[in-house]
Amino acid sequence: MPSASDRENKGSSLIVTLVAATFFMENLDGTIIATALPQMARSFNVHPADMSLGITAYLLTLAVFIPISGWAADRFGLRTVFASAIAVFTAASVLCATTSTLPAFAAARVLQGIGGAMMVPVGRLAVLRATPKEGLMRAIAIITWPGLVAPVIGPPLGGFITTYSSWRWIFYLNVPLGLIGLLLTLRFIGNERGDATRRFDLPGFALCGIACTTLLYAMELVGRSDADWTFVGVLVAVGVAAGFASWWHLRRAAQPVVDLSALKVKTFAVAMGGGSLFRIAISAAPFLLPLMFQVGFGMNAFESGLLTLAVFAGNLSMKLVTTPVMRQFGFRPVLIVNGVLAALSLAAMSLLTPATPKLAIAVVLFASGLSRSLQFTALNTLSFADVPKAQMSGASALSSTLFQMTMGIGVAVGAIALRIGEWLHGHDAHSIGPEDFSVAFLIVAFVGLVAVLDLFGLARDAGALVSGHRKPKA
């Protein structure tokens, strides 16, 4: 007969597996539609660049709602929030699959983003509470892998479904996964609550939400050919005002929805500053590449997805040598040199043409994936290298929020850069060509290069205790 310890370990393993599966579902939805964008644009009768709204609406919603996930779990209980999040995410997936216009699709993606924002951090919290300390490292490793694997299989899977069926099945795939996850959640996850008396920072949440939404939507409109510039100006003014107001409020509130105190730590501030700019540049590539391959080069969605796979193959390959590289050279040199290489790899994409051999394209994308992975890992590790434990929770929430926000901004920047390319060459929605994408990638590469400047402010031994490069002087 199994002991109490065995039953506890089995229950913990089931929870870890369940949370990993939901993480996989959430991460997959962030990448799988990239190769389907041209077909979706034809379904909605819009310009392919306008489909960036479907991605940014999802990522923006994640950024806005992630900060309140911890409060919701404390107030209503882990099982209640996690199960509700899975139900909302699954139902929204059905709505995404059945929409026939871009505004309706964007609205469904917003609803899906609300579910994802609650699902991921609350699921991680469930794992932390259910796993014994001796098994914590293994549990974290398991729930981290979906974030690496999902982007790898997302583009080719989305391309396969789009080419041989319909893009709508991309979202129908979530239904059986969601139903199974919901049943397992109700069966195995407890409804523990934290500090239910903690007040919800409604002013902070509202101001941050208004600032993020208006500024990112303004960027979306700039990337369209029919932008109302007066309306864009109003959105920017409102966004900037709300941004300043939220900054003022968050610095003074007793229990802010987003804790900014960790920004006083130099390494964290640099990782959030220049690091965010780097993530903006890198996040534009997964949006631009499928469009370039399909609209500019005439490939089908499956071929496009297979080529895009080279980027994520580079991501995974670099994981094998990241730790030795960091130990050998340290954070500052790696981030500066690799940051330049990452920007150059984006610039190299501007040289690709329909006549470029596919092997050469794959090599360029693989090299970009290598530099992207190393920079991401180094920045994410450096972020928390010097943050005190007392500030770790707030720093984690702020980091997650900015991560999702910058990914959404990156897609918008990619759309704007493509529009600039079209404008320079006198093209419209019906005559977009490879040369337009060349301009777009050069612009994105410049953004990535600017991101390196902030890294020069790091101390030479920044994060040495974490990297193991050199012990700081006593």
Backbone hydrogen bonds, N-H to C=O, Kabsch-Sander energy under -0.5 kcal/mol:
donor,donor_aa,acceptor,acceptor_aa,energy
7,R,3,S,-2.3
8,E,4,A,-2.2
9,N,5,S,-2.5
10,K,6,D,-2.5
11,G,7,R,-2.6
12,S,8,E,-2.4
13,S,9,N,-2.4
14,L,10,K,-2.2
15,I,11,G,-2.0
16,V,12,S,-2.4
17,T,13,S,-2.5
18,L,14,L,-2.6
19,V,15,I,-2.8
20,A,16,V,-2.5
21,A,17,T,-2.1
22,T,18,L,-2.0
23,F,19,V,-2.5
24,F,20,A,-2.3
25,M,21,A,-2.1
26,E,22,T,-2.5
27,N,23,F,-2.9
28,L,24,F,-2.6
29,D,25,M,-1.6
30,G,26,E,-0.7
30,G,27,N,-0.6
31,T,27,N,-0.6
31,T,28,L,-1.2
32,I,28,L,-3.0
34,A,31,T,-1.3
36,A,33,I,-0.8
37,L,33,I,-0.7
37,L,34,A,-1.0
40,M,36,A,-2.6
41,A,37,L,-2.8
42,R,38,P,-1.8
43,S,39,Q,-2.0
44,F,40,M,-2.3
45,N,41,A,-0.8
46,V,41,A,-2.4
50,D,47,H,-1.1
51,M,47,H,-0.6
51,M,48,P,-1.2
52,S,49,A,-1.6
53,L,50,D,-1.8
54,G,51,M,-1.4
55,I,51,M,-0.7
55,I,52,S,-0.5
56,T,52,S,-3.0
57,A,53,L,-2.3
58,Y,54,G,-0.6
59,L,55,I,-2.3
60,L,56,T,-3.0
61,T,57,A,-1.7
62,L,58,Y,-1.8
63,A,59,L,-2.1
64,V,60,L,-2.3
65,F,61,T,-2.3
66,I,62,L,-2.1
68,I,65,F,-1.0
69,S,66,I,-1.8
70,G,66,I,-0.5
72,A,68,I,-2.3
73,A,69,S,-2.3
74,D,70,G,-2.1
75,R,71,W,-2.2
76,F,72,A,-2.9
77,G,73,A,-1.7
78,L,192,E,-1.9
79,R,190,G,-0.7
81,V,77,G,-2.2
82,F,78,L,-2.9
83,A,79,R,-2.6
84,S,80,T,-2.0
85,A,81,V,-2.5
86,I,82,F,-2.2
87,A,83,A,-2.3
88,V,84,S,-2.6
89,F,85,A,-2.6
90,T,86,I,-2.5
91,A,87,A,-2.5
92,A,88,V,-2.6
93,S,89,F,-1.6
94,V,90,T,-1.5
95,L,91,A,-1.8
96,C,92,A,-2.6
97,A,93,S,-1.8
98,T,94,V,-1.1
99,T,95,L,-0.8
99,T,96,C,-0.6
105,F,101,T,-2.1
106,A,102,L,-2.8
107,A,103,P,-2.2
108,A,104,A,-2.1
109,R,105,F,-2.2
110,V,106,A,-1.9
111,L,107,A,-1.9
112,Q,108,A,-2.2
113,G,109,R,-2.4
114,I,110,V,-1.9
115,G,111,L,-1.7
116,G,112,Q,-2.4
117,A,113,G,-2.7
118,M,114,I,-1.4
119,M,115,G,-2.2
120,V,116,G,-2.1
122,V,118,M,-1.1
123,G,119,M,-1.7
124,R,120,V,-2.2
125,L,121,P,-2.0
126,A,122,V,-2.1
127,V,123,G,-1.9
128,L,124,R,-2.4
129,R,125,L,-2.0
130,A,126,A,-1.7
131,T,127,V,-1.8
135,G,132,P,-1.5
136,L,133,K,-1.4
139,A,135,G,-2.0
140,I,136,L,-2.7
141,A,137,M,-2.1
142,I,138,R,-2.0
143,I,139,A,-2.2
144,T,140,I,-1.1
145,W,141,A,-1.4
147,G,144,T,-1.1
148,L,144,T,-0.6
148,L,145,W,-1.4
149,V,145,W,-2.9
150,A,146,P,-2.5
152,V,148,L,-0.6
152,V,149,V,-0.6
153,I,149,V,-2.1
154,G,150,A,-2.0
157,L,153,I,-2.2
158,G,154,G,-3.1
159,G,155,P,-2.6
160,F,156,P,-2.6
161,I,157,L,-2.5
162,T,158,G,-2.4
163,T,159,G,-2.5
164,Y,160,F,-2.3
165,S,161,I,-1.6
169,W,166,S,-1.6
170,I,167,W,-1.5
171,F,168,R,-1.1
172,Y,168,R,-1.5
173,L,169,W,-1.4
174,N,171,F,-1.3
175,V,172,Y,-1.4
177,L,173,L,-0.9
178,G,174,N,-2.9
179,L,175,V,-2.5
180,I,176,P,-2.2
181,G,177,L,-2.4
182,L,178,G,-2.4
183,L,179,L,-2.1
184,L,180,I,-2.3
185,T,181,G,-2.2
186,L,182,L,-2.2
187,R,183,L,-1.2
188,F,184,L,-2.7
189,I,185,T,-1.9
196,A,194,G,-1.5
198,R,195,D,-1.4
202,L,200,F,-1.9
205,F,201,D,-2.4
206,A,202,L,-2.8
207,L,203,P,-2.6
208,C,204,G,-2.4
209,G,205,F,-2.3
210,I,206,A,-2.5
211,A,207,L,-2.4
212,C,208,C,-2.6
213,T,209,G,-2.5
214,T,210,I,-2.5
215,L,211,A,-1.9
216,L,212,C,-2.1
217,Y,213,T,-2.3
218,A,214,T,-2.0
219,M,215,L,-1.8
220,E,216,L,-2.0
221,L,217,Y,-2.3
222,V,218,A,-2.0
223,G,219,M,-1.4
224,R,221,L,-1.8
227,A,224,R,-0.8
229,W,227,A,-0.9
232,V,228,D,-2.3
233,G,229,W,-2.3
234,V,230,T,-2.0
235,L,231,F,-2.4
236,V,232,V,-2.5
237,A,233,G,-2.3
238,V,234,V,-2.6
239,G,235,L,-2.8
240,V,236,V,-2.8
241,A,237,A,-2.3
242,A,238,V,-2.8
243,G,239,G,-2.3
244,F,240,V,-2.4
245,A,241,A,-2.3
246,S,242,A,-2.6
247,W,243,G,-2.2
248,W,244,F,-2.3
249,H,245,A,-2.4
250,L,246,S,-3.1
251,R,247,W,-1.5
252,R,248,W,-0.6
252,R,249,H,-1.2
253,A,249,H,-2.1
260,L,258,V,-0.6
263,L,260,L,-1.9
264,K,261,S,-1.7
265,V,262,A,-1.9
266,K,264,K,-0.5
269,A,265,V,-2.7
270,V,266,K,-2.5
271,A,267,T,-2.2
272,M,268,F,-2.0
273,G,269,A,-1.9
274,G,270,V,-0.7
275,G,270,V,-1.7
277,L,273,G,-1.7
278,F,274,G,-2.2
279,R,275,G,-2.2
280,I,276,S,-1.9
281,A,277,L,-1.8
282,I,278,F,-2.6
283,S,279,R,-2.3
284,A,280,I,-0.8
284,A,281,A,-0.7
285,A,281,A,-0.6
285,A,282,I,-0.9
288,L,284,A,-2.3
289,L,285,A,-2.9
291,L,287,F,-0.8
292,M,288,L,-2.7
293,F,289,L,-2.7
294,Q,290,P,-2.2
295,V,291,L,-2.6
296,G,291,L,-1.2
297,F,292,M,-1.8
298,G,294,Q,-0.5
299,M,293,F,-2.7
302,F,159,G,-0.5
304,S,300,N,-2.3
305,G,301,A,-2.5
306,L,302,F,-2.3
307,L,303,E,-2.0
308,T,304,S,-2.5
309,L,305,G,-1.3
310,A,307,L,-1.9
311,V,308,T,-1.3
312,F,308,T,-0.9
313,A,309,L,-2.0
314,G,310,A,-1.8
315,N,311,V,-1.6
316,L,312,F,-2.1
317,S,313,A,-2.2
318,M,314,G,-2.0
319,K,315,N,-0.8
319,K,316,L,-0.6
320,L,316,L,-0.5
320,L,317,S,-1.3
321,V,318,M,-1.4
322,T,318,M,-1.2
325,V,321,V,-2.1
326,M,322,T,-2.5
327,R,323,T,-2.4
328,Q,324,P,-2.1
329,F,325,V,-2.3
330,G,326,M,-1.9
331,F,462,A,-0.6
334,V,330,G,-1.4
335,L,331,F,-3.0
336,I,332,R,-2.2
337,V,333,P,-2.5
338,N,334,V,-2.5
339,G,335,L,-1.5
340,V,336,I,-1.7
341,L,337,V,-2.1
342,A,338,N,-2.6
343,A,339,G,-1.9
344,L,340,V,-2.5
345,S,341,L,-2.2
346,L,342,A,-1.5
347,A,343,A,-2.1
348,A,344,L,-2.2
349,M,345,S,-0.8
349,M,346,L,-0.6
350,S,346,L,-0.5
350,S,347,A,-1.3
351,L,348,A,-1.5
352,L,349,M,-1.1
356,T,353,T,-1.6
361,I,357,P,-2.1
362,A,358,K,-2.5
363,V,359,L,-2.0
364,V,360,A,-2.1
365,L,361,I,-2.4
366,F,362,A,-2.6
367,A,363,V,-2.5
368,S,364,V,-2.0
369,G,365,L,-2.2
370,L,366,F,-2.0
371,S,367,A,-2.0
372,R,368,S,-2.5
373,S,369,G,-2.3
374,L,370,L,-2.1
375,Q,371,S,-2.2
376,F,372,R,-2.4
377,T,373,S,-2.6
378,A,374,L,-2.4
379,L,375,Q,-2.5
380,N,376,F,-2.7
381,T,377,T,-2.2
382,L,378,A,-2.7
383,S,379,L,-2.0
384,F,380,N,-0.6
384,F,381,T,-0.8
385,A,382,L,-1.3
386,D,382,L,-0.5
391,Q,388,P,-1.4
392,M,388,P,-0.5
392,M,389,K,-1.1
393,S,389,K,-0.5
395,A,391,Q,-2.4
396,S,392,M,-2.5
397,A,393,S,-2.1
398,L,394,G,-2.3
399,S,395,A,-2.6
400,S,396,S,-2.5
401,T,397,A,-2.2
402,L,398,L,-2.5
403,F,399,S,-2.3
404,Q,400,S,-2.0
405,M,401,T,-2.3
406,T,402,L,-2.9
407,M,403,F,-1.6
408,G,404,Q,-1.8
409,I,405,M,-2.4
410,G,406,T,-2.4
411,V,407,M,-1.6
412,A,408,G,-1.9
413,V,409,I,-3.0
414,G,410,G,-2.3
415,A,411,V,-2.1
416,I,412,A,-2.4
417,A,413,V,-2.8
418,L,414,G,-2.0
419,R,415,A,-2.0
420,I,416,I,-2.2
421,G,417,A,-2.0
422,E,418,L,-2.2
423,W,419,R,-2.6
424,L,420,I,-2.6
425,H,421,G,-1.5
426,G,422,E,-0.5
426,G,423,W,-0.8
427,H,422,E,-2.9
431,S,428,D,-1.6
436,D,433,G,-1.2
437,F,433,G,-0.9
438,S,434,P,-1.6
439,V,435,E,-1.6
440,A,436,D,-1.8
441,F,437,F,-2.5
442,L,438,S,-1.7
443,I,439,V,-2.1
444,V,440,A,-2.3
445,A,441,F,-2.4
446,F,442,L,-1.9
447,V,443,I,-1.8
448,G,444,V,-2.0
449,L,445,A,-2.0
450,V,446,F,-2.2
451,A,447,V,-1.5
452,V,448,G,-0.6
452,V,449,L,-1.0
453,L,449,L,-0.5
453,L,450,V,-1.2
454,D,450,V,-0.5
454,D,451,A,-0.5
455,L,452,V,-1.3
456,F,452,V,-0.6
456,F,453,L,-1.2
457,G,454,D,-1.3
458,L,455,L,-1.6
462,A,459,A,-1.8
464,A,461,D,-1.9
466,V,463,G,-0.8
467,S,463,G,-2.6
468,G,464,A,-2.6
